[in-house]
Amino acid sequence: MHRVTRRRFLQSAAAGVAAACTLPAGAAERPVPSAAKLPRWRGFNLMEKFVAEQKGPFLEEDFATLAEWGFDFARLPMDYRCWASQTAWLDLDEAESKEIDAAVELGRQHGVHVSLNFHRAPGYSVNAIALEAVSLWDDEKAQEAFAFHWAHFAERYKGIPSSALSFDLVNEPAQVSEETYVRVAMRAIEAIRAADPDRLIISDGLQWGRKPVKGLAQAGVAQST
C-alpha cells in the first residue's frame, strides 16, 4: 500500500477538479478582467501571511504547483500586522512588502492571477474583531490607515496589469450597515485609484460575503459573494 502524502492527496483532488472543470481552449489568453466581467478563475488561498504570528515568505513551489495542475488563481488573505505594527499603523516594513512583491512576481512568472486581500485590516477581522482596540467601521484613524495601506500597494504595483493582479478590499465584512461599509470602502477605493486608476478592485459581500453591496453598484468594482 502506498502512503498517501499531503501532496499526493491534493494532486489527486486537483486531477478530479480539472477533469470536471476543464479550462476552455485559449484560457491562458483571456481578456483583461473588468469589474463588469471577471474570468472564471480557479485556485486557492495561499496562507503565508494569514496570521502575523506565523508569517513567512510565499513559496514558489505553490505557484508552480498551481500552474502545473491547471489552476490560474491565488488569493493572498493577509494580516496587516505582517507589514505594520498594531500600535503604529502607518509605519510599514519594507522587508515584508518585498515578500509580497515576490508573490506578485511569482504569479506573473507562472501565469497565476494574484488577488491581494486584507483578511485582517486595521480595526477589523471577521474572526479577530475583539482583538482590535477600535473598529474600522467607526474609527477615523483606522479608516485612514486602511486607505493608506491600499494606496501603498496601489503605488507599488502600478503598471502591473489587472490580468495579473487584483485588490480584494477586506475579507467578509460583517456586523456593519451597508451605508457605513460603502463609506469606508469608497475611501480605500479612491485612495487606490488616485495612485493606479486602472487597478481591478473587488469587494466581498456583506454579512460574511452573503449579500451583494448595492451601494457599490456604480463604483466600478467587482463583487465577490
Secondary structure as the mmCIF struct_conf table of DSSP 4:
data_model
#
loop_
_struct_conf.conf_type_id
_struct_conf.id
_struct_conf.beg_label_comp_id
_struct_conf.beg_label_asym_id
_struct_conf.beg_label_seq_id
_struct_conf.end_label_comp_id
_struct_conf.end_label_asym_id
_struct_conf.end_label_seq_id
HELX_RH_AL_P HELX_RH_AL_P1 ARG A 6 ALA A 20
TURN_TY1_P TURN_TY1_P1 CYS A 21 CYS A 21
HELX_LH_PP_P HELX_LH_PP_P1 THR A 22 PRO A 24
TURN_TY1_P TURN_TY1_P2 ALA A 25 GLY A 26
HELX_RH_3T_P HELX_RH_3T_P1 ALA A 27 GLU A 29
HELX_LH_PP_P HELX_LH_PP_P2 ARG A 30 PRO A 33
BEND BEND1 ALA A 35 ALA A 36
STRN STRN1 GLY A 43 ASN A 45
TURN_TY1_P TURN_TY1_P3 GLU A 48 LYS A 49
BEND BEND2 PHE A 50 VAL A 51
HELX_RH_3T_P HELX_RH_3T_P2 ALA A 52 GLN A 54
HELX_RH_AL_P HELX_RH_AL_P2 GLU A 60 GLU A 68
TURN_TY1_P TURN_TY1_P4 TRP A 69 GLY A 70
STRN STRN2 PHE A 73 ASP A 79
HELX_RH_3T_P HELX_RH_3T_P3 TYR A 80 CYS A 82
TURN_TY1_P TURN_TY1_P5 TRP A 83 TRP A 83
STRN STRN3 ALA A 84 SER A 85
TURN_TY1_P TURN_TY1_P6 GLN A 86 THR A 87
STRN STRN4 ALA A 88 LEU A 92
HELX_RH_AL_P HELX_RH_AL_P3 GLU A 94 HIS A 110
TURN_TY1_P TURN_TY1_P7 GLY A 111 GLY A 111
STRN STRN5 HIS A 113 ALA A 121
TURN_TY1_P TURN_TY1_P8 PRO A 122 GLY A 123
STRN STRN6 TYR A 124 SER A 125
TURN_TY1_P TURN_TY1_P9 VAL A 126 ASN A 127
HELX_RH_3T_P HELX_RH_3T_P4 ILE A 129 LEU A 131
BEND BEND3 GLU A 132 VAL A 134
TURN_TY1_P TURN_TY1_P10 LEU A 136 ASP A 138
HELX_RH_AL_P HELX_RH_AL_P4 GLU A 140 ARG A 156
TURN_TY1_P TURN_TY1_P11 TYR A 157 GLY A 159
BEND BEND4 ILE A 160 ILE A 160
TURN_TY1_P TURN_TY1_P12 SER A 162 ALA A 164
STRN STRN7 LEU A 165 ASP A 168
BEND BEND5 VAL A 170 ASN A 171
BEND BEND6 GLN A 175 VAL A 176
HELX_RH_AL_P HELX_RH_AL_P5 GLU A 178 ALA A 195
TURN_TY1_P TURN_TY1_P13 PRO A 197 ASP A 198
STRN STRN8 LEU A 200 ASP A 204
HELX_LH_PP_P HELX_LH_PP_P3 GLY A 205 GLY A 205
HELX_RH_AL_P HELX_RH_AL_P6 LEU A 206 GLY A 209
TURN_TY1_P TURN_TY1_P14 ARG A 210 ARG A 210
STRN STRN9 LYS A 211 LYS A 211
HELX_RH_3T_P HELX_RH_3T_P5 LYS A 214 LEU A 216
TURN_TY1_P TURN_TY1_P15 ALA A 217 GLY A 220
STRN STRN10 ALA A 222 SER A 224
#
